[in-house]
């Protein structure tokens, strides 16, 4: 079991770790994510990274046999999570279609209502703010 100090370097949301710092690290990891936006809040990323680090330390401490009951339970939990992620990746396209099918009518109603809404009456707060913008 290694007792060497470790440093967790977290990057800014959306921007990541500055390129100049990559030369200073022994390894680099990325949290796999689904979807278009590939950014997590930094505290969420930190929590995931610390958990995975602690999990690895526990597994290493248990030795190759992994006879420790807690470590065995962690392995079972990890396998279950991996299976859920695998299923989620497989089901994602169908789920996306179902969600879009349910949300599309709501969006269409909202857009139709917004398009059909009469303009605000003269002297209303919305009209005054637009009048101020026009004269500025």
C-alpha positions as CSV (number, residue, x, y, z in Angstrom):
1,X,0.0,0.0,0.0
2,X,1.5,3.3,-1.1
3,X,1.6,6.1,1.4
4,X,3.1,8.6,-1.1
5,X,1.4,11.9,-1.2
6,X,-1.0,12.5,-4.1
7,X,-2.3,15.7,-5.5
8,X,-5.7,16.0,-7.3
9,X,-5.6,18.8,-9.9
10,X,-9.0,19.9,-11.0
11,X,-9.7,22.2,-14.0
12,X,-12.1,25.0,-14.4
13,X,-15.6,24.0,-15.6
14,X,-15.7,24.0,-19.4
15,X,-12.1,25.0,-19.8
16,X,-10.4,22.1,-18.0
17,X,-6.8,22.1,-16.8
18,X,-4.4,24.7,-18.4
19,X,-2.1,23.0,-20.9
20,X,1.0,24.2,-19.1
21,X,0.2,22.0,-16.1
22,X,0.0,18.7,-18.0
23,X,3.8,18.4,-18.0
24,X,3.7,18.4,-14.1
25,X,1.4,15.5,-13.6
26,X,2.1,11.7,-13.6
27,X,-1.3,10.8,-15.1
28,X,-4.4,12.4,-16.5
29,X,-7.9,11.0,-16.2
30,X,-11.2,12.0,-17.7
31,X,-14.6,11.2,-16.3
32,X,-16.6,9.5,-19.1
33,X,-19.9,11.4,-19.8
34,X,-22.8,11.0,-22.1
35,X,-24.4,13.8,-24.0
36,X,-23.4,16.9,-25.8
37,X,-22.2,19.0,-22.9
38,X,-19.0,17.4,-21.5
39,X,-18.6,19.4,-18.3
40,X,-19.3,18.6,-14.6
41,X,-19.3,21.0,-11.7
42,X,-15.8,21.0,-10.3
43,X,-17.0,19.7,-6.9
44,X,-18.8,16.8,-8.5
45,X,-15.7,15.9,-10.5
46,X,-13.6,16.2,-7.3
47,X,-16.0,13.9,-5.4
48,X,-15.9,11.3,-8.1
49,X,-12.1,11.4,-8.4
50,X,-11.6,11.2,-4.6
51,X,-14.1,8.2,-4.4
52,X,-12.3,6.4,-7.2
53,X,-8.9,7.0,-5.6
54,X,-10.1,5.8,-2.2
55,X,-11.7,2.8,-3.8
56,X,-8.4,1.8,-5.5
57,X,-6.5,2.2,-2.3
58,X,-9.1,-0.1,-0.5
59,X,-8.9,-2.7,-3.3
60,X,-5.1,-2.6,-3.2
61,X,-5.1,-3.0,0.6
62,X,-7.3,-6.1,0.3
63,X,-4.7,-7.8,-1.8
64,X,-5.1,-10.0,-4.9
65,X,-7.6,-12.3,-3.3
66,X,-9.9,-9.4,-2.2
67,X,-11.1,-11.5,0.7
68,X,-12.1,-8.5,2.8
69,X,-15.9,-8.3,2.9
70,X,-16.1,-4.6,2.4
71,X,-13.8,-4.7,-0.6
72,X,-15.9,-7.5,-2.1
73,X,-19.0,-5.4,-1.6
74,X,-17.3,-2.5,-3.3
75,X,-16.5,-4.7,-6.3
76,X,-20.1,-5.9,-6.4
77,X,-21.3,-2.3,-6.3
78,X,-18.9,-1.3,-9.0
79,X,-19.9,-4.1,-11.3
80,X,-23.6,-3.1,-10.8
81,X,-22.8,0.5,-11.6
82,X,-20.8,-0.5,-14.7
83,X,-23.7,-2.6,-15.8
84,X,-26.1,0.3,-15.3
85,X,-23.9,2.6,-17.4
86,X,-23.6,0.0,-20.1
87,X,-27.4,-0.4,-20.2
88,X,-27.9,3.4,-20.1
89,X,-25.5,3.8,-23.1
90,X,-27.5,1.2,-25.0
91,X,-30.8,2.7,-24.1
92,X,-29.9,6.4,-24.5
93,X,-31.1,6.8,-28.1
94,X,-34.5,5.3,-27.4
95,X,-34.8,7.4,-24.2
96,X,-33.9,10.5,-26.1
97,X,-36.6,9.8,-28.7
98,X,-39.2,9.2,-26.0
99,X,-38.3,12.4,-24.1
100,X,-38.3,14.5,-27.3
101,X,-41.7,13.0,-28.3
102,X,-43.2,14.0,-24.9
103,X,-41.6,17.4,-24.8
104,X,-42.2,18.5,-28.4
105,X,-45.9,19.1,-28.1
106,X,-45.4,21.1,-24.9
107,X,-42.8,23.3,-26.7
108,X,-45.0,23.7,-29.7
109,X,-47.9,24.8,-27.5
110,X,-45.7,27.3,-25.7
111,X,-44.3,28.7,-29.0
112,X,-47.8,29.0,-30.5
113,X,-49.1,30.7,-27.4
114,X,-46.1,33.1,-27.4
115,X,-46.6,33.9,-31.1
116,X,-50.3,34.5,-30.6
117,X,-50.0,36.6,-27.5
118,X,-51.0,40.2,-28.0
119,X,-48.4,42.8,-27.4
120,X,-48.3,44.4,-24.0
121,X,-50.6,47.4,-23.5
122,X,-49.0,50.9,-23.7
123,X,-47.6,52.0,-20.4
124,X,-46.9,48.5,-19.1
125,X,-43.5,47.7,-17.7
126,X,-42.5,45.7,-20.7
127,X,-43.5,48.5,-23.1
128,X,-41.7,51.2,-21.1
129,X,-38.5,49.2,-21.1
130,X,-38.7,48.7,-24.9
131,X,-39.4,52.4,-25.3
132,X,-36.3,53.3,-23.2
133,X,-34.2,51.0,-25.3
134,X,-35.5,52.6,-28.5
135,X,-34.7,56.1,-27.3
136,X,-31.2,55.2,-26.0
